Amino acid sequence: MNNTPHWIPSAFIYHLYPLGQTAAPQENQFDQSPEERIAQLYPWLDHLQWLGINTLFLGPILQSSSHGYDLADYFQIDRRLGTNQSFKTFANEVHRRGMRLILDAVFNHSGRDFFAFRDLQQNGRQSQYLDWYEAVRFDHPNPMGDPFDYQTWAGHYTLPKFNLANPAVRAYLFQAVRFWFEEWGIDGLRLDTADHVRFDFWQELRRVTSSMRPDFWLMGEVVHGQYQQWADPQHLHSVTNYEAYKGLYSSLNDANYFEIAHSLQRQFAEDGIYRDLMLYNFVDNHDVNRVASQLKNQQHLYPLYALLFSMPGIPSIYYGSEWDISGQRNTYSDQALRPAIDLHHLIRNAPEAKLPASIQKLAQFRADTPALQTGSYRQAQVSAQQFAFWRETDKQKVLVVLNSASDVFTLSGILIPEHLQLQRVFENQSDFRFDHDQLEVNIPPNWVSIFVFE
């Protein structure tokens, strides 16, 4: 864990997408005055603190053409949300409440309204920003009607790819990072499409942010590949754990805990390939279907979140999912994943009314239990609908026992290490007994039993 800032092991991250939550227009009108929607986010802070959140991760907030990832200005808050000053006031309030603030950063590409791309459109081969973008060529037009072509992100011509080998591009982007830090006091960055960016760029960014503050956190969006290519002491601190993401819900849908058990064993066991990394764990986000739309049985939300808060790594919640709201992307849009939510209505009328309190209890138990934050991982038992594992430090050993069946399940035969005393039990459960050095426990349906030994 030597590549992890001191505050990350205890972090509980809430991912909020401001452009969606505030019902901002889908297209930006740059010639219009700022519209103060940031104020709509203040009521959320009370809810986040009640839930146990200590780190707020905001989706894109900088000036963009539409969805936030097609940036037009790296130094201005999106006018659909407000101004730099109104965001500074909000950031100060987040920090006053003792929470950390993470921003979404896009370095792989810009939007077409970015000043350098506008200059390229106007001046063509004579543009001083010709080499700010990759693979610009004038032998054929692009699908957007410009008399030149260029590299894009994933074939999206609204997202021209930066030439990050160009020192001038790097200097501009790093200047922006320093500005965000100095103006808003941010504590870290989520790095969009990190697996499409050259490694030496991340290496230089790490040097820049470490010089600003040694505990500044860098977390990359990585969908495929070996995570330690990005997460190491020279590059990023963490990446998104997409490898575990699918198994978290499909192991429940298929009554097959072996699936997620295999992933966790591969990642975090004694010889696990990521045992020294603190990965960013999630069950949904702004790019994938809501977990409520993925699960066949909504009662499985409870063992799902129990695993999220007890497995190695950093737990995160995507806004609204704590109430079991649904949402599915389609071929043309992710808008259904990024809705405007009536906070107070959902607090009173949640689809799954007991879920927020359950998440709150899990978050508090994790916060009070060091082994659930930094402990090693050791599998104890696994079957189709039951899964048990240990999280262990030198001073504390925690046994987690999950049950995704609709009935109480009696699990026996789990060996308790010698010389350990039971200190705490999650929710003060009492339906268990010790037979010499073995534990027998009745696990509630679709829930979890957690035992803390010291």
Stockholm file with secondary structure:
# STOCKHOLM 1.0

chainA/1-454         MNNTPHWIPSAFIYHLYPLGQTAAPQENQFDQSPEERIAQLYPWLDHLQWLGINTLFLGPILQSSSHGYDLADYFQIDRRLGTNQSFKTFANEVHRRGMRLILDAVFNHSGRDFFAFRDLQQNGRQSQYLDWYEAVRFDHPNPMGDPFDYQTWAGHYTLPKFNLANPAVRAYLFQAVRFWFEEWGIDGLRLDTADHVRFDFWQELRRVTSSMRPDFWLMGEVVHGQYQQWADPQHLHSVTNYEAYKGLYSSLNDANYFEIAHSLQRQFAEDGIYRDLMLYNFVDNHDVNRVASQLKNQQHLYPLYALLFSMPGIPSIYYGSEWDISGQRNTYSDQALRPAIDLHHLIRNAPEAKLPASIQKLAQFRADTPALQTGSYRQAQVSAQQFAFWRETDKQKVLVVLNSASDVFTLSGILIPEHLQLQRVFENQSDFRFDHDQLEVNIPPNWVSIFVFE
#=GR chainA/1-454 SS CTTSCTTSTTCCEEEECHHHHTTCCSSCCTTSCCCCCGGGGHHHHHHHHHHTCCEEEECCCEEESSSSSSEEEEEEECTTTCCHHHHHHHHHHHHHTTCEEEEEECCSBCCTTSHHHHHHHHHGGGCTTGGGBTTCBCSSCCTTSCSSBCCEETTEEEEEBBCTTSHHHHHHHHHHHHHHHHHHCCCEEEETTGGGSCHHHHHHHHHHHHHHCTTCEEEECCCSSCGGGTBSTTSBSEEBCHHHHHHHHHHHHTTCHHHHHHHHHHHHSTTCTTTTCCCEECSCCTTSCCHHHHCSSGGGHHHHHHHHHHSSSEEEEETTGGGTCCCCCCSSCCGGGSCCCCHHHHHHSCTTTTHHHHHHHHHHHHHTCHHHHHCEEEEEEECSSEEEEEEECSSCEEEEEEECSSSCEEEEEEECCTTCCEEEEGGGCCCEEEETTEEEEEECTTEEEEEEEC
#=GC SS_cons         CTTSCTTSTTCCEEEECHHHHTTCCSSCCTTSCCCCCGGGGHHHHHHHHHHTCCEEEECCCEEESSSSSSEEEEEEECTTTCCHHHHHHHHHHHHHTTCEEEEEECCSBCCTTSHHHHHHHHHGGGCTTGGGBTTCBCSSCCTTSCSSBCCEETTEEEEEBBCTTSHHHHHHHHHHHHHHHHHHCCCEEEETTGGGSCHHHHHHHHHHHHHHCTTCEEEECCCSSCGGGTBSTTSBSEEBCHHHHHHHHHHHHTTCHHHHHHHHHHHHSTTCTTTTCCCEECSCCTTSCCHHHHCSSGGGHHHHHHHHHHSSSEEEEETTGGGTCCCCCCSSCCGGGSCCCCHHHHHHSCTTTTHHHHHHHHHHHHHTCHHHHHCEEEEEEECSSEEEEEEECSSCEEEEEEECSSSCEEEEEEECCTTCCEEEEGGGCCCEEEETTEEEEEECTTEEEEEEEC
//
